[in-house]
Amino acid sequence: MNHYVELSNVSFSYPRSKRIIKNITLKLNRSQFTALVGPNGSGKTTLGKLAMGILKPSSGKVFICGKNSTEMTLGEIGKKIGYLFQNPQRQLFALTVAEDIAFSLEWNEHDKAETRRKVTNMLELFQLEHLRNSSPFNLSHGEKERLALAGIFVNHLDYFILDEPTMALDMERKQILSDILEKISSYGIGMLIISHDQDFVNQHADRIIKMSEGEIVYDSTNNLRP
Amino acid sequence: MTAPTTLDPRTKLVMVLCLSSLAVFIRDIYVLVGVLLLSFLISVILKGNLFPAFKQMKRLLLLIVVVAVAQSLFAPAGRTIVALGTVPILTTGGLIQGAEFILRMAVIVVSATIVATSSYREIVQGLVQWKIPYEIAFMVSVAIRFLPMLIEEIKDVMLAIQLRGVELQKIPLRKRLRIYSYILTPIVIGTVIKAEKLAAAMETRAFRAYPQRTSYMILKMASIDYMLISFSMLAFISVVIVYYMWGI
């Protein structure tokens, strides 16, 4: 199987604190929908950030597409993996909703007409057309979350790490997100979803990893999706 | 005797005020080194957290070259070390002024670690007991409390921009400046939103509902505080008088 992200004997601790991640070895595969579950404070978000290269391990190595993450710039990693923060407010920075979605396409010199088409698609997909010219900072939490998702899905990447993507969504929007993720998944795109939403996890995940106190206590690839 | 770490925050504020004022007034590199060493000593005695200060100073060291070249170019003094034709690029005077600038900044950074050995609540209480209006003291406390959050937010936006696949290192400087303007938007808007929320929270907790405020925390100065305040002020005045009388 094609390993997109590989963690090898990774441990991590924040300055002046105890170890949050304890010697974890893990392979995340492309074309697999992986769910990372566990109680609060078990190290899920930290593991997600380590896999994304946002945090550098205290010991051990993280490989992204076979390359050591410490040798990669964040921009380089951003071209390979899309990341959704737990708090979407942290990843919105443009003046309008449309501009925010177009940001990465514009800076990576995509064709203007193509950029416009992709932005319109994302606005429709995430039901944000009516907010096209609104400021991202005046949106509700759910709308911000959808916008942050649109901003990362507009890049056609091979892997996504989403930290609590359903947290602020109502049932209807959750179903829409479910449909989008199913569709993306069917294209062979891999995902690591950090979630507390058991129904959502059971509905989508091919593989469930459970963490407790910085360790993986359960890893099953035999999840039977309905 | 009161333990040094339990010094009244007002004593620390006076000491820091004297040290940073000296750093601004003095133009002699040797005296500045002395002021910096004294700041270090006080911070170490008060168990200040010097590690982040060292990190900040490491970054400041890079500035020494910029300041030295700027000084050499616009106010050349001393012997020329590097020149481009007849234009001096680096002079001994420029180097000394660059070093003085860094020393001044270092004194201010270390002074901050001295004040930080008191909690921001204690500092506010100190200001209030100095008869500074509570509204102003509260604003100071808010500024102290929100500054690290602001720095954190700037880092977050930089991170988010790069995670969208923008390789900052590969973007030409002129275009990179446009990217930096994206940092300003969320920071300014975020600060205004936070201020609105804070104001609402303060209103709901009856801020300024009564003209008189009582306080759970009352600071009391010990004899060591009076001694240190007197000594700091005396030392400050003496140094300034001697420095200006000698005309160094």
Boltz contact constraints between the chains, C-beta under 6 A:
constraints:
  - contact:
      token1: [A, 73]
      token2: [B, 167]
      max_distance: 6.0
  - contact:
      token1: [A, 74]
      token2: [B, 162]
      max_distance: 6.0
  - contact:
      token1: [A, 74]
      token2: [B, 163]
      max_distance: 6.0
  - contact:
      token1: [A, 75]
      token2: [B, 162]
      max_distance: 6.0
  - contact:
      token1: [A, 75]
      token2: [B, 166]
      max_distance: 6.0
  - contact:
      token1: [A, 75]
      token2: [B, 167]
      max_distance: 6.0
  - contact:
      token1: [A, 78]
      token2: [B, 162]
      max_distance: 6.0
  - contact:
      token1: [A, 78]
      token2: [B, 163]
      max_distance: 6.0
  - contact:
      token1: [A, 78]
      token2: [B, 164]
      max_distance: 6.0
  - contact:
      token1: [A, 78]
      token2: [B, 165]
      max_distance: 6.0
  - contact:
      token1: [A, 79]
      token2: [B, 165]
      max_distance: 6.0
  - contact:
      token1: [A, 83]
      token2: [B, 163]
      max_distance: 6.0
  - contact:
      token1: [A, 90]
      token2: [B, 156]
      max_distance: 6.0
  - contact:
      token1: [A, 91]
      token2: [B, 160]
      max_distance: 6.0
  - contact:
      token1: [A, 93]
      token2: [B, 157]
      max_distance: 6.0
  - contact:
      token1: [A, 93]
      token2: [B, 182]
      max_distance: 6.0
  - contact:
      token1: [A, 93]
      token2: [B, 185]
      max_distance: 6.0
  - contact:
      token1: [A, 93]
      token2: [B, 186]
      max_distance: 6.0
  - contact:
      token1: [A, 103]
      token2: [B, 164]
      max_distance: 6.0
  - contact:
      token1: [A, 104]
      token2: [B, 164]
      max_distance: 6.0
  - contact:
      token1: [A, 104]
      token2: [B, 165]
      max_distance: 6.0
  - contact:
      token1: [A, 107]
      token2: [B, 166]
      max_distance: 6.0
  - contact:
      token1: [A, 108]
      token2: [B, 165]
      max_distance: 6.0
  - contact:
      token1: [A, 137]
      token2: [B, 189]
      max_distance: 6.0
